[in-house]
Amino acid sequence: MGTRTVLQHPDITRALTRIAHEILEANHGASDLVLLGIPTRGAVLAERLDRILSDIEPEWTSEPADASTPGPSHRVGTLDVTMHRDDLGHGIGRAPHRTTIPASGIDGRVVVLVDDVLYSGRTVRAALDALQGIGRPRAVRLAVLVDRGHRELPIRADHVGKNLPTASDERVTLRLTETDGTDEVVIEQSETQRDGGIA
């Protein structure tokens, strides 16, 4: 398979910084905002957004932190969607992750779901289902680092780091320093495409 790198560390940092500013602008500040990252890499991106928001918005850290709250801050958590996926019956094995919700909960808050690559939309649908068992947010928004198209459900991201048109048989992979030792987004091209064939 042919591989090409489309984003590197500086690009990812700029994209996340832009997303952080967009989130604050859309919400008219940090009031009632909560970030929930979808494991694995969406959770890492949520932690990075947390740090960026802490740097650019004093209100983000103005609420007293709860020492018992898991995760990097009182505004950030993780949302495991494993048991809500619609491919569980298709022999696709996925290891469950821990869901961690800020101590303040999500009722009446604006929840920003954070994921790495938006593709079919099925992971986000599973996340919306998972939220129903946790609380009732005032609004739910979606932030993704990469939107590669090919949606199968009527789901759209509110905040996108990079729109990346791809062929359906290409694979988009995000690697992050925290999980993979490097920051990059790569596209792996199928052998059929490299040979000039039609997939």
Stockholm file with secondary structure:
# STOCKHOLM 1.0

chainA/1-199         MGTRTVLQHPDITRALTRIAHEILEANHGASDLVLLGIPTRGAVLAERLDRILSDIEPEWTSEPADASTPGPSHRVGTLDVTMHRDDLGHGIGRAPHRTTIPASGIDGRVVVLVDDVLYSGRTVRAALDALQGIGRPRAVRLAVLVDRGHRELPIRADHVGKNLPTASDERVTLRLTETDGTDEVVIEQSETQRDGGIA
#=GR chainA/1-199 SS CEEEEEEEHHHHHHHHHHHHHHHHHHHTSSTTEEEEECTTHHHHHHHHHHHHHHHHCGGGGTSCCCTTCCSSSTTEEECCCGGGCTTGGGTCCCCCCCCBCCTTCSTTSEEEEEEEEESSSHHHHHHHHHHHTTCCCSEEEEEEEEECCCCSSSCCCSEEEEECCCCTTCEEEEECHHHHSSCEEEEEECHHHHTTCCC
#=GC SS_cons         CEEEEEEEHHHHHHHHHHHHHHHHHHHTSSTTEEEEECTTHHHHHHHHHHHHHHHHCGGGGTSCCCTTCCSSSTTEEECCCGGGCTTGGGTCCCCCCCCBCCTTCSTTSEEEEEEEEESSSHHHHHHHHHHHTTCCCSEEEEEEEEECCCCSSSCCCSEEEEECCCCTTCEEEEECHHHHSSCEEEEEECHHHHTTCCC
//
